[in-house]
Every structure is written in structure tokens, then in C-alpha cells.
Amino acid sequence: MSWRISDRFEVASTAILLGEAAASSIGAGEPPKLFTDGGVENFNGSVDALIASGLIKRVLAQTDVTFSNSMIEAWWRVLKHNWLFLNKLDSVATVRRLAAFYIEQHNSVMPHAAFSGQTPDEMYFGTGPDVSAKLELGREEARKRRMESNRATSCGACAAKEAAA
């Protein structure tokens, strides 16, 4: 939807990002929902004004709904610990470049088990409905080749017994 890395923490940045994200979904019916925790970046004058405008609807996790925003929190943890922290983060530009690469890979390249092997982009745009069937066919073919290879291979002890028999 939208993301940005700033060189300093500013609560107004969230409102700008949310405005950009909401603008990309205009015409989709009701305003998009922001599932959020109670952090200051999500509850401030700028974000409150955006919510009041009706462009986006804020839903407070574990208050307005029974579930949490743990899925996005887990995604941030993976981005940081499995990618960013493995690299030298010597400038804001480096962090932006690394984050852009990871986000693009996550959305359009990496298959996700929760989506039956589809990428988030394939799920969102509906372009990957045949991925699951292709993966199942590939698994069946790999299983068949593995069985054929295993049956055609024998160890030295087995070969000696077969030769003696």
C-alpha cells in the first residue's frame, strides 16, 4: 500500500502514509480499515484528522476487534531480524534500499504457505490461482523421480549380495 523510512520519528508521518494508502483504494466502496495498536504513531492529531475525514477507518486491535495486529508485528520482526540486521545499516539511504528490496521480494517473489504457494501480489491481484495446482504437480513429479532414483541406487553391501546370488 505505502511505506516510507524517515531519518527521524515524526508522528505526522503516519498520517501522510495512511493518506497515500487510502488514496490508492478510493472507489473500492467503503474506506479501508487501519488495524492498529494504541501507539502514539497511530493516535495523534494528524491521524485523528485523517480518520475524521472519512478517508480511512481506524480499528483498534483487541478493543474494537477481538484479534491483535500481531501478523504485521511479526512481519516487521522478520524484516528486521531476518534481513535488515544481517546487513550494515550505515545510512538511512542504505536502510531504504534494503527495505525496498525486501518488500518487493516479499510481495512479488516469495511464495507464502498461507496462500498455497502464491505471493501476496498474486493473491491481491488474483493472478496466481493456478500456482497451487502447479506446485502439487511438481511435488508429485519430484516424489516419482525420487522413488525411481532410490530404487535404482544400491549400496556396496547390497550390490555384493546381488552379485553373489
C-alpha positions as CSV (number, residue, x, y, z in Angstrom):
1,M,0.0,0.0,0.0
2,S,2.5,2.6,1.1
3,W,5.7,2.8,3.2
4,R,8.4,5.2,4.0
5,I,11.6,5.3,6.1
6,S,12.3,8.6,7.8
7,D,15.6,9.8,9.3
8,R,13.7,10.8,12.4
9,F,10.5,9.9,14.3
10,E,7.6,12.2,13.5
11,V,4.0,11.2,14.4
12,A,2.6,13.1,11.4
13,S,4.4,10.7,9.0
14,T,1.8,8.0,9.8
15,A,-1.0,10.3,8.6
16,I,0.9,11.0,5.3
17,L,1.4,7.3,4.7
18,L,-2.2,6.4,5.5
19,G,-3.4,9.2,3.2
20,E,-1.3,7.8,0.4
21,A,-2.5,4.2,1.0
22,A,-6.2,5.3,1.3
23,A,-6.0,7.3,-1.9
24,S,-4.9,4.2,-3.8
25,S,-8.0,2.4,-2.7
26,I,-10.6,5.2,-3.5
27,G,-13.5,3.8,-5.4
28,A,-13.3,0.4,-3.7
29,G,-16.6,1.1,-1.7
30,E,-16.2,1.7,1.9
31,P,-13.0,3.3,3.3
32,P,-10.1,1.0,4.0
33,K,-9.6,-0.2,7.6
34,L,-6.5,0.5,9.6
35,F,-6.0,-2.3,12.1
36,T,-3.6,-0.7,14.7
37,D,-2.4,-0.8,18.2
38,G,-2.5,2.1,20.6
39,G,0.9,3.5,19.7
40,V,1.4,7.3,19.5
41,E,2.2,7.0,15.8
42,N,-1.4,5.8,15.3
43,F,-3.2,8.1,17.8
44,N,-2.2,11.7,17.3
45,G,-3.8,14.9,15.9
46,S,-2.7,14.2,12.3
47,V,-4.0,10.7,12.2
48,D,-7.2,11.7,14.1
49,A,-7.9,14.3,11.5
50,L,-7.5,11.8,8.7
51,I,-9.8,9.4,10.4
52,A,-12.3,12.2,10.9
53,S,-12.2,13.0,7.2
54,G,-13.7,9.5,6.5
55,L,-10.8,8.6,4.1
56,I,-9.8,5.7,6.3
57,K,-11.4,3.9,9.3
58,R,-9.3,3.1,12.4
59,V,-9.9,-0.2,14.1
60,L,-8.1,-0.7,17.4
61,A,-6.8,-4.2,17.9
62,Q,-8.1,-6.1,20.9
63,T,-10.5,-3.2,21.6
64,D,-12.7,-2.7,18.5
65,V,-12.0,-6.3,17.4
66,T,-11.0,-9.4,19.4
67,F,-7.8,-10.1,17.5
68,S,-4.5,-8.3,17.6
69,N,-2.2,-6.8,14.9
70,S,0.3,-9.5,15.6
71,M,0.6,-10.5,11.9
72,I,2.0,-7.2,10.9
73,E,4.2,-7.0,14.0
74,A,5.5,-10.4,13.1
75,W,6.2,-9.2,9.6
76,W,8.2,-6.2,10.9
77,R,10.2,-8.6,13.2
78,V,11.1,-10.8,10.2
79,L,12.1,-7.8,8.1
80,K,14.4,-6.5,10.8
81,H,15.9,-9.8,12.2
82,N,16.0,-11.9,9.0
83,W,17.1,-9.1,6.6
84,L,17.9,-5.7,7.9
85,F,20.0,-6.6,10.9
86,L,22.1,-9.0,8.7
87,N,23.4,-6.0,6.7
88,K,25.5,-3.0,7.6
89,L,23.0,-0.2,8.3
90,D,25.3,2.7,7.9
91,S,22.9,5.3,6.5
92,V,19.2,6.0,6.1
93,A,19.7,5.5,2.3
94,T,21.0,2.0,2.9
95,V,18.0,1.1,5.1
96,R,15.6,2.5,2.4
97,R,17.4,0.4,-0.3
98,L,17.4,-2.8,1.8
99,A,13.8,-2.3,2.9
100,A,12.6,-1.6,-0.7
101,F,14.4,-4.8,-1.9
102,Y,12.8,-6.9,0.9
103,I,9.3,-5.5,0.4
104,E,9.4,-6.1,-3.3
105,Q,10.7,-9.6,-2.9
106,H,8.2,-10.4,-0.1
107,N,5.2,-9.1,-2.2
108,S,6.1,-10.4,-5.7
109,V,8.7,-13.2,-5.5
110,M,8.5,-15.1,-2.2
111,P,5.8,-17.8,-2.2
112,H,3.8,-18.0,1.1
113,A,2.4,-21.2,2.6
114,A,-0.7,-19.3,3.9
115,F,-1.5,-18.5,0.2
116,S,-0.9,-22.1,-1.1
117,G,2.4,-21.0,-2.6
118,Q,1.2,-17.7,-4.1
119,T,2.8,-14.4,-3.5
120,P,0.9,-11.6,-1.8
121,D,0.7,-9.8,-5.1
122,E,-0.7,-12.9,-6.8
123,M,-3.3,-13.2,-4.1
124,Y,-4.2,-9.5,-4.1
125,F,-4.4,-9.1,-7.9
126,G,-5.9,-12.6,-8.5
127,T,-3.1,-13.6,-10.9
128,G,-1.9,-16.8,-9.3
129,P,-4.9,-19.2,-9.0
130,D,-3.0,-22.0,-10.8
131,V,0.1,-21.8,-8.6
132,S,-1.3,-24.4,-6.1
133,A,-2.1,-26.9,-8.8
134,K,1.4,-26.4,-10.4
135,L,3.0,-26.9,-7.0
136,E,1.1,-30.1,-6.4
137,L,2.0,-31.5,-9.8
138,G,5.7,-30.6,-9.1
139,R,5.5,-32.4,-5.8
140,E,4.1,-35.5,-7.4
141,E,6.8,-35.4,-10.2
142,A,9.6,-34.9,-7.6
143,R,8.3,-37.8,-5.5
144,K,8.2,-40.1,-8.5
145,R,11.7,-39.1,-9.6
146,R,13.0,-39.6,-6.0
147,M,11.4,-43.1,-5.8
148,E,12.9,-44.1,-9.2
149,S,16.3,-42.8,-8.2
150,N,16.2,-44.5,-4.8
151,R,15.1,-47.8,-6.4
152,A,17.9,-47.6,-9.0
153,T,20.6,-47.0,-6.4
154,S,22.1,-49.7,-4.2
155,C,24.9,-49.7,-1.6
156,G,28.1,-51.7,-1.9
157,A,26.8,-54.3,0.5
158,C,23.6,-54.8,-1.4
159,A,25.5,-55.0,-4.8
160,A,27.8,-57.7,-3.3
161,K,24.8,-59.7,-2.2
162,E,23.1,-59.4,-5.5
163,A,26.3,-60.5,-7.3
164,A,26.7,-63.5,-5.0
165,A,23.1,-64.6,-5.6
